[in-house]
Amino acid sequence: MRMLRLDVLVLVLASMLLMPEPSRAAPAAQEIGVVVMHGKGGRPESLVDVLAKALEQEGFLVASIEMPWSGARNYDVDLNAGVGEVTRALDGLRQRGARQVFVAGHSQGGIFALLYGGLHRVDGIAAIAPGGQVDVPVYLKTLGRHVAEARRMVADGQGRVVADFADYEGSRGTSGVRTSAAIYLSWFDPDGVLTSRVFGRVPAGVPVLYVSPTRDYPGLVKMRQANFGALPPNPLTRLHEPDSDHRNAPGAAAPGVIKWIREVAGF
């Protein structure tokens, strides 16, 4: 009788060992965190506000932050400091309970989201009408002399000297930038990091939602296929083309962004 009981116990223990481990439950909406970044010369309360509010209404944790390229800040810190600002925002979302984190950006914010995702761990990147990579011909032609001057100043030990430089945006042409030579070069050096190379440097394990509005600026439409094609293959990487112009793309893309985040997060 005792041998029979022992045999039964062995069978029970063996069956328990063979049972698959329970899978971790998919996160709830309030366990998803999203950092939202505005475009060049913008601010959180402007064009990306529609997207940020839609994400919040979905129940996601959202940090819509003012970046160094805003109209008010006008490149007041270097690119590495900008990366640090996103990291702190993501850390804040994790402290609030986020288990999965995403970065989303519009225009220059889109390029920066891709750059950030190539440097630090995130669960997904939503690049909305990404633009502003400083190695494309129009930047080289328009800002070349300013980059050369900043490079000369840095080489001469004058990297901290504040001077007048320029920025470029397709819809409004050039605008003034007054900052130090070193800060300016960190953002606008075509041999630096904020370039077309960011697309290929996204880790293969990180999915990307590339949002290309149907009525985007012609230059960005022209670069769409090359940029999207440079992204590493991932089964959850998508090309989303909402009916919108460049400026209104964040709001037009909001439903698609929410749907995609839910898909990536697994709920």
Secondary structure, DSSP 8 states (H G I E B T S, - for coil): -HHHHHHHHHHHHHHHHHS---------GGGEEEEEE--TT--TTTTTHHHHHHHHHTT-EEEEE--TTSTTTSS-S-HHHHHHHHHHHHHHHHHTT-SEEEEEEETHHHHHHHHHHTTS--SEEEEES----TTSHHHHHHHHHHHHHHHHHHHTT-TT-EEEEEEEETTTEEEEEEEEHHHHHHHH-TTSSSSGGGTTTS-TTS-EEEE--TB--HHHHHHHHHHHHHS---TT-EEE--S-BSTTHHHHHHHHHHHHHHHHHT-
